[in-house]
Amino acid sequence: MIRQRRPARVSAGILLAGLVATAAVAGLAGNATLAFATNLACWIALTESWLILSGYAGYISLGHAVFVGTGAYVFVLTWGMIPVWQGFLAAASASGLLACLIGLPCLRVRGPYFVILTLGVAELAKNIVINIEASLGMFGRLLMDGPGPRPLFLLACGLAAAAFVLSYAVRHSRLGIGLLAIRENETAAEMTGVPTVRLKIVAFVLSAIIPGMVGCVMVARSGYFEPLQIFSPQISLTIVTTCIIGGIDDAPGPVLGAVFLNLLSQALWEKAPQLYMVILGVLLIAFVLKMPDGLYGWLMRRRRVA
């Protein structure tokens, strides 16, 4: 019971701190702080969503940018035709449907084959969108009269909170237990009656819905849709790196990783982008070799020792 209560208290504390910070930033912060906080909230939403499949089930995806891009593209196509909130729902539905369609063939393979396949699917989708836009004579789309910084910040925070709660709920549910069994030994789990195929597809769909809406926030912030940018594999790589540094065993891990990397990026990216990438690579190697459980796992071990 004590081991179950500690993660619950940590998760509740993180969520409460996030709500307090959201209220403070929304009421007092300037545009620069709002931009940083919105970016942080988007990455928290993306990493928490990725965790549902890749963290709990162990199916490492390098293609989650496809759901971000799909949601953004649907949002852009429906811009001005339907209300913004309906555009968000359409984007989420499109990303979830895409995950459902590609889930069964993609999830038939494991390990490095799944990693490569998800990256290939994301690149395929990107090039399909580029060719569609080129055939229409469109090389980018502008979004005029979009939401302001504060509404977008609140939307991003709402998505981050929803992703956090969803990730935590999945981790501590029967679905989460089944996914963890798949991660440990999928063959043994299947032999003991765990419906592995169904659980993986459900997790894949759940991990795709919120990234679709994050894509809406990203494209609304920039006011411009460009396939090469919104489908960029760098999005997927950043998600994976953030989760490895934060920890992939429970919902608080990606939050810690996102805060750490966004502060590091804020400090170094504009002044020394090459140094930032070098430090990021060194950190990733160090965490994989020395702290495979990430920051959250390290903190929990220190707390148990204390």
C-alpha positions in Angstrom: 0.0 0.0 0.0 2.8 2.4 0.8 4.4 1.8 -2.6 1.1 2.5 -4.3 0.4 5.7 -2.3 3.8 7.3 -3.0 3.4 7.5 -6.8 -0.2 8.7 -6.3 0.9 11.5 -3.9 3.7 12.5 -6.3 1.3 12.5 -9.3 -1.3 14.5 -7.4 1.4 17.0 -6.3 2.6 17.5 -9.8 -0.9 18.0 -11.1 -1.7 20.5 -8.3 1.5 22.4 -8.9 0.7 22.5 -12.6 -2.7 24.0 -12.0 -1.3 26.6 -9.7 1.5 27.4 -12.2 -1.1 27.6 -15.0 -3.2 30.1 -13.1 -0.2 32.2 -12.2 1.2 32.3 -15.8 -2.1 33.0 -17.4 -2.8 35.9 -15.1 0.6 37.5 -14.7 3.1 36.4 -17.4 4.2 38.3 -20.5 4.3 36.9 -24.0 7.8 35.4 -23.7 6.9 33.5 -20.6 3.6 32.4 -22.2 5.5 31.1 -25.2 7.9 29.1 -23.0 5.1 27.7 -20.9 3.0 26.8 -23.9 5.9 25.0 -25.5 6.5 23.1 -22.2 2.9 22.1 -22.0 2.9 20.8 -25.5 5.9 18.6 -24.9 4.4 17.3 -21.7 1.2 16.3 -23.6 3.2 14.6 -26.3 5.5 12.7 -24.0 2.7 11.5 -21.7 0.8 10.3 -24.7 3.9 8.5 -26.1 4.4 6.8 -22.7 1.1 4.9 -23.0 2.3 2.6 -25.7 6.1 3.0 -25.9 6.8 3.3 -22.1 4.3 0.8 -20.7 4.2 -1.8 -23.5 7.8 -1.4 -24.6 7.0 -0.7 -28.2 9.4 2.3 -28.9 7.8 4.5 -31.5 9.9 6.9 -33.6 6.9 8.0 -35.6 4.6 9.9 -33.3 5.2 13.0 -35.4 2.8 11.5 -37.9 -0.1 12.0 -35.4 1.0 15.6 -34.7 1.2 16.3 -38.4 -2.1 14.5 -39.2 -3.9 16.5 -36.6 -2.4 19.8 -37.8 -3.2 19.0 -41.4 -6.9 18.2 -40.6 -7.1 21.4 -38.5 -5.7 23.5 -41.3 -8.1 21.9 -43.9 -11.1 22.7 -41.7 -9.9 26.1 -40.7 -12.6 28.7 -41.3 -15.2 26.0 -42.2 -16.1 24.8 -38.7 -15.6 26.3 -35.2 -12.1 25.9 -33.7 -13.2 23.4 -31.1 -14.7 21.2 -33.8 -11.4 21.5 -35.7 -9.7 20.1 -32.5 -12.1 17.2 -32.3 -11.7 16.5 -36.0 -7.9 16.4 -35.6 -8.1 14.1 -32.6 -10.5 11.8 -34.5 -8.3 11.7 -37.6 -5.1 10.9 -35.5 -7.0 8.2 -33.6 -8.4 6.7 -36.8 -5.0 6.7 -38.4 -3.5 4.9 -35.4 -6.3 2.3 -35.6 -5.7 1.7 -39.3 -1.9 1.4 -39.1 -1.9 -0.3 -35.6 -2.6 -3.8 -36.6 0.1 -4.1 -39.3 2.7 -2.1 -37.4 2.2 -3.9 -34.1 2.8 -7.3 -35.7 6.5 -6.6 -35.5 8.6 -6.0 -32.4 11.9 -4.4 -31.3 14.0 -2.6 -33.8 11.7 -3.6 -36.6 8.8 -1.7 -35.0 11.1 1.3 -34.4 12.1 1.5 -38.1 8.5 0.8 -39.3 7.1 3.7 -37.3 9.7 6.1 -38.6 9.0 4.9 -42.1 5.3 5.4 -41.7 5.8 9.0 -40.5 8.1 9.7 -43.5 5.5 8.2 -45.9 2.7 10.3 -44.5 4.8 13.4 -44.7 5.6 12.8 -48.3 2.0 12.0 -49.1 0.9 15.4 -47.7 3.7 17.2 -49.5 2.6 15.6 -52.8 -1.0 16.4 -52.2 -0.2 20.0 -51.4 2.1 20.3 -54.5 -0.7 18.9 -56.7 -3.0 21.6 -55.4 -0.3 24.3 -55.9 0.0 24.9 -52.2 3.5 25.1 -50.6 2.3 26.1 -47.2 -0.9 27.4 -45.6 -1.5 30.5 -43.6 -3.9 30.6 -40.7 -5.4 34.1 -40.3 -7.1 35.4 -37.1 -6.1 32.5 -35.0 -6.4 32.3 -31.2 -4.2 34.5 -29.1 -1.3 33.4 -26.9 -3.3 33.1 -23.7 -6.1 30.9 -25.1 -3.5 28.7 -26.8 -1.6 28.5 -23.5 -4.7 27.4 -21.7 -5.5 24.8 -24.4 -2.0 23.4 -24.2 -2.2 23.2 -20.4 -5.5 21.4 -20.7 -4.0 18.9 -23.1 -1.0 18.4 -20.8 -3.2 17.8 -17.8 -5.5 15.4 -19.8 -2.5 13.5 -21.1 -1.0 13.2 -17.6 -4.3 12.0 -16.1 -4.8 9.5 -18.9 -1.2 8.2 -18.7 -1.5 7.8 -14.9 -4.9 6.1 -15.2 -3.7 3.7 -17.8 -0.6 2.8 -15.8 -2.6 1.9 -12.7 -5.5 0.1 -14.5 -6.0 -3.4 -15.8 -4.9 -2.1 -19.2 -1.7 -0.9 -17.7 -1.0 -4.2 -16.0 -1.5 -6.0 -19.4 0.8 -3.5 -21.2 3.5 -4.0 -18.5 3.1 -7.8 -19.0 3.6 -7.3 -22.7 6.7 -5.3 -22.1 8.3 -7.9 -19.8 7.5 -10.9 -21.9 4.8 -10.7 -24.7 4.9 -14.4 -25.5 4.4 -15.4 -21.9 1.6 -12.8 -21.5 -0.2 -14.1 -24.5 0.1 -17.7 -23.2 -1.5 -16.7 -19.9 -4.5 -15.2 -21.6 -3.6 -11.5 -21.9 -5.3 -10.2 -25.1 -2.0 -8.7 -26.4 -3.2 -7.6 -29.8 -6.3 -5.7 -28.5 -4.4 -4.1 -25.7 -1.6 -2.8 -28.0 -4.1 -1.4 -30.5 -6.1 0.4 -27.7 -2.8 1.8 -26.3 -1.7 2.9 -29.8 -5.0 4.7 -30.4 -4.9 6.4 -26.9 -1.4 7.5 -27.5 -2.3 9.2 -30.8 -5.4 11.2 -29.9 -3.9 14.0 -27.8 -0.8 14.5 -30.2 -3.3 15.3 -32.9 -4.7 18.1 -30.9 -1.2 19.3 -29.9 -0.6 19.6 -33.6 -3.5 22.0 -33.8 -1.9 24.2 -31.0 1.5 24.1 -32.8 0.1 25.2 -36.1 -2.2 27.8 -34.5 0.8 29.3 -32.6 2.9 29.7 -35.7 0.0 30.7 -38.0 1.6 28.6 -40.8 1.4 25.0 -41.8 4.5 23.5 -43.5 4.6 19.7 -43.8 8.4 19.4 -43.5 8.2 21.2 -40.1 5.1 19.6 -38.5 6.0 16.0 -39.7 9.7 16.4 -38.7 11.3 13.3 -37.2 13.0 15.7 -34.8 9.6 15.8 -32.9 9.6 12.1 -32.4 13.3 12.0 -31.4 12.7 14.8 -28.9 9.8 12.9 -27.4 11.9 9.7 -27.0 14.8 11.7 -25.5 12.6 13.5 -23.0 11.0 10.3 -21.8 14.3 8.5 -21.4 15.7 11.3 -19.3 12.6 11.7 -17.3 11.7 8.0 -16.9 9.3 5.8 -18.7 7.8 3.8 -15.9 5.1 6.2 -14.7 3.4 9.5 -15.5 5.6 11.9 -13.5 8.7 10.9 -15.5 8.0 12.7 -18.7 7.0 15.8 -16.8 10.4 15.9 -15.1 12.1 15.2 -18.5 10.2 17.9 -20.3 10.9 20.6 -17.6 14.6 19.7 -17.6 15.1 19.7 -21.3 13.0 22.9 -21.9 15.0 24.8 -19.3 18.2 23.5 -20.9 17.0 24.5 -24.3 15.9 27.9 -23.1 19.4 28.5 -21.6 21.5 27.2 -24.5 19.5 26.9 -27.8 19.6 30.5 -28.9 23.1 31.2 -27.7 24.8 28.0 -28.6 22.6 25.5 -30.5 25.6 23.3 -31.4 26.6 23.0 -27.7 23.0 22.2 -26.8 22.9 19.3 -29.2 26.2 18.0 -27.9 25.0 18.2 -24.3 21.8 16.6 -25.2 23.6 13.6 -26.8 25.9 13.3 -23.8 22.9 13.3 -21.4 21.1 10.7 -23.4 24.0 8.3 -23.4 24.6 9.0 -19.7 21.0 8.3 -18.7 20.8 5.1 -20.8 24.0 3.7 -19.3 23.9 5.1 -15.7 20.2 6.0 -15.0 18.0 3.8 -17.2 15.0 4.5 -14.9 15.4 8.3 -15.6 15.1 11.1 -13.2 11.8 9.9 -11.7 13.2 6.4 -11.0 16.3 7.9 -9.4 14.3 10.2 -7.2 12.0 7.3 -6.1 15.0 5.2 -5.2 16.6 8.0 -3.2 13.2 8.5 -1.4 13.0 4.8 -0.5 16.5 4.8 0.8 15.8 7.9 2.9 
